[in-house]
Amino acid sequence: MENRYLENKIILKYCKDYYKIINEEFNELDYMSDKIIQIYQSFIFSVNIKSKAEIKKATDLNTAIVRYFEDREFRTILNNFLSSLKVSKKETDVIAFIAKSIIKEYDKYMEGFTRNLYIPRWI
């Protein structure tokens, strides 16, 4: 018999910002933030703790969701991306597909973010 409680504790060790994310305050009309938190929770607790690749995905998703709540520009980009995201009927694990898509969008954003230097214009 598996001990799900111990597995969840191990996952939380890797997802250090879990409580920060689930306790995030947002407008009650912000439907997307609520859904992103639900996807985050479903994904990280469905991860196989024996698979290093899946744990890496969980930590990457954790980082992406923290950036979502801290960075307004990334929030806008991710909201627009997820609003237009299409999932194939052939897809067996929809939550994992959406989580991978969020991670890809985060990686793309960070690649552009680190290359662009924002120089304020002083007059």
Buried (B, 14 or more C-beta within 10 A) or exposed (E): EEEEEEBBEEBEEBBEBBEBBEEBEBEEEEEBBBEBBEBBBBBBBBBEBEEEEBBEBBBBBBBBBBBBBEBEEBBEBBBEBBEEEEEEEEEEEEBBBBBBBBBEBBEEBBEEBEEEEEEEEEE
